[in-house]
């Protein structure tokens, strides 16, 4: 019988367990919860994780609910759900770890002899390599930002990259950001999962308050991926057309104050359009945040009146 951490993989059953991920400063074990469902019929293993960033808890809630609702009798292959991968950050409601100040999704592949987050990154990658045929990476805007509903996958000509795009096209959103190696964010878990030849897709939904709509978008995306990969019966949706973006512009606040959005996420903006302003505590505008490109998809902005320091990421736009 196969185990993933302490969770047993039993055909036709759902099981729970933990992945031991080191210890806290009081010596208590960090136990990463695992939710495993195995079909009676053999098939691929899909690994679905949330909360690499601890303040992006919409993914965690959606994985838990998806697992509860999953009919194991319909399942072919294995579902592995990891609601919270980064327990220290989750406990601190923070994007970065309170233990070592690291952003976990910028330090992969990690180091088994490094700081806590570096060791965690190494453990997660090692476990995925041993376990998964496909990976879904759930994210949101966290506490500070709100994002639209879209998929992210890595560009390239490899079989894994091509399969990732194919899968992203069948998960429910017509908007896909295909990140190229040049200019993309480095050190992410998906970068290194791709190096193992494992197809993967990042799902971006919401931020801050978790709405019922956001939960359904996460769960539907997981279900659609599993239909596409024939882990579940039924046809995955295929859109009539897709909006494929390949360039990302990350916009940071130049001044501190309260952010006041002027455009909604999901909007198409042109160069010079106002994304939002930053006001000081006298109510005066100290900075205007404007779009730098034509035909730009506004993927993320700060929440209304979010307290913003200089250098904080406040918006993202994507162009083709």
N, C-alpha and C positions, 0 to 999 in steps of 0.2 A: 504494500500500500504506500502510495506516495504522500509525502508531507510537504507543505509550504509553511515554513516556520513551525509552529505547533499545530496548525490546522491540517487535519487529515483530508485527503481527496478521496471521497467515497462515491462511486457511481450511483446516480439517482438520489443523492442527498445534498443538503446544505450543511456546512460546518463552519465553525468559527475558531479563531485562534489568534496568536500574536507572533510578530517578528521581533525578537529581542534586539534592541538597538542601543546598547550601551547603558550607562547609568548617569543619574543626575548628581548634583553636588552633595546630596545627602545619602548617596549610595543606592537610592531606589532605582529599580530597572525602568527604562523606557520601553514600553510594550506597544508596538505599532499594531492596532487592530486589523485583523484579516477576516474577510467574508468570502467564503469559497462555496461555489455551487458547481457540481459535476453532473453532467448528463449521463444516462446509461450508455449512450452511443459515443464512441470515441470521436474526437474532433480537435480543432485548435484551442489554444488557451488565450483568452483575452484578459489583459491586466488593466484595470481602471483605477487610477489614483487621484486623490484630491489633496488640498492643503499642503502643497510644497511651500506655498506662502501661507502662513498661519492665519491671516486675516481674510482669506478667500474661502469662507466656510460653506458657501452655497454648493460647491462640488461635494463636500463631505456629506451634507444632508441628503443630496440627491443620490449618491451612491448607496447610502443606508436604505433609503426608500425604494430604490430600484431593486436591491437585493431582497427586501421584504416582499415585493410584488412579483418577483421572478418565479415563473412556473418551471421548476426543475424537470418536470416530465416532458416539457417541450424542448429542453436544452440538448444540444449536441456539442460535446466538448466541455470546456471548463471556463467559468467566470471567476476571476479573482478581483475582489474589491478591496481597496485600501483607502478608507475615507480620509484618514489624516496621516500623511507621511512624515510631517515635521512637527512632532509633539511640543518641543520647547516654544516654537513660534506660535503654534495654535494656542497654547496656554497663555501666552502673552498677548494674544490678539494682534500679532505683529508680522509684517512682511519679512523681517530679519530675525535671527535667533538672539534671544537675550543671553545665551551662554557665551557666544563668541562674536556676535555682531555680523555674522555672515548671512548673505542672501543665498540660500541653498541652491536656487536655480541659476546661479552664476558660477558655481565652483565644481561642477562635475568635470571629470570623473571622480574627484575626491581623492582621499589619501587614507589608507587604513591606519596610519600612524600619526595623522594630523589632528586638528582640533575636532570638537564634537561634530560639527556640521560636515567637515571633510570626511570623517569616518562614516557618517550617515549616508553621504552621497555614494561612497564606495560600496556600502552594504546594499543600498537600493539597486544600484546598477548590477551588482553581482547576482542579486536575487532575480531581477528581471531577466538577465541573460540566461539563467538556469531554468526559468519558468515560462516566459511569455513568447507567444508567436505574434501577438499584436498588442499595442499599448495605446490607451487613451489617457490624456493628460488634461485634467479639468482645472480651469482657471476663471477668475473674474477680475473686476477692478479693485477688489479688496475694500477696505474701509474708505479710502480716499477718492477712488475713481469709479466711474460707471462705464461699462463697455456695452456695445451692441452685441448681437448674436452672430458669431462667425467662427470659422474653423481656421486653424493654422497648420501647415505642413511644410516640410523641408523640400526645397527644390533639388534638382539634379537628375541624372540619367540612370541612376542605379535602379535595380528592380524594387528595392525597398522604397525609394522615393516615388517611383511611378505608382506603386501599390498604395502608398499613403495618399497621394492625390486622388486616385480612383476611389478610395474609401471616403475621403473628405467630401467628395461629390455626392455621396449617398447617405449623408448623415442628417440632412434636413435644412441646411442653410445654403443660400445661393452665393454667399460671400465667403471667399477663401483667400487668405494671405499666404502666398507661397514664398517662404523666406529663402533667399540665396545666401551662399556662404559669405560673400563680400557684403559688409555693412550690417550683417545680422548680429543679434545678441549672442555672445559666446558663453560657453560653460553651462548650457541648459541640459536637462536630462534628455530631451528629445534629440539633441545633437548626438549624444553618445549612444543612445538606443539605436539610432540610425546606423552608426558605425558597426553595430552588431548585425546589421541586415534585417532588423525588426521594423516593419512598417508601423508608423505611429501618427496620431492626429491630436492636436490640442483643441479643446473646446473652450471658447470664451463666451461667458454669459454674465451680465449684470454686475453687481457690486453693492456693498453696503447692505441694505435691507434685502432679504431673500423673498421675492414674491412667488406666488403660486406659478406664475408664468415662467419664471426663471427655472424653478424646479422641473416643470414639464419639459422645458427646452433641453436641460441637461439629460433627463431620463430618456426623452425621445431620441436624442443623439446617440446615446449608448445603445438603445434598442435597435435603431436603424443600422448602426455599425454591425451589430450582431446578426441582423437579418442579411445584410450584404455579404457577410462572411459565412453565412449558413449555419451559425450557431443557434439561431432561432428561425422558425418558419415564417414565411411571408416575404413580400417584396419590399426592398428599401426604396425610398423615394428618389427619383432622378428629376432634377430641375430642368426646365426648358432651356435655360441659359444660366451662366455663372458670371459673377463679377470676380475676376481673378486679379489680385493685386500683388505686386512684387517688390515695391519699395515702401519702407516705413519711415516716417518722420516723427521722432520723439521730441516733444516740445516741453521745455522746462521753464519754470517761473523765474523771471529775472528780479522780481521784487517780492517781498513778503506782504501778507495781508489776507483778505478774504476773497476767494475766487467766486466770481459771478458768471455762470455760463450764459452765452448768448446764442448758441446753436445746439441742437439735439444730436446725440449720437445716432449714427446711421445716415446723417445728412451728407449730401455731396456738395462740397464747397469749392470755391475758386480762390485764386491768389488774392490776398488782401481781405477776404471775408473775416468778420469778427467771430472768433471762437468763444471769447469771454474776456472779462476784465478782472483785474485785481484792485480792490479798494483798501484803503487804510482804515484805521479805526475812527477817523473823522468822516468816513464815507466818501472820500475823494478818490478818484481813479488814479492809481499810480502806475498802471501798466495795462496796455491792450495786447491781448494774445490773438494774433491773426494767422490765417492759413498762408503757407508759403508756396503752394502749388495750385494749379488748375485741376479740376475734376478729381478732387481729393475726397476720399471716404473718411468721414470723421468716426474713428473707431472707439475713441475713449475721451472723456473729459472728467474734470473734477466735479464732485457734488456741489450743489449750491451752498455758498458761504463756507466752503471748507477752509479752515485755517491753513495757510500755505507759506512755507518758508522759501527763501531764495534757493534755487536749484532743485526744487521738487518737480517731478514729472507731473504735468497738469493736463496734457492732451496727447493724443496720437492720431496721425492721419496716414492713410495708405494711398498710393497711386500705382497706376499700371506701368 
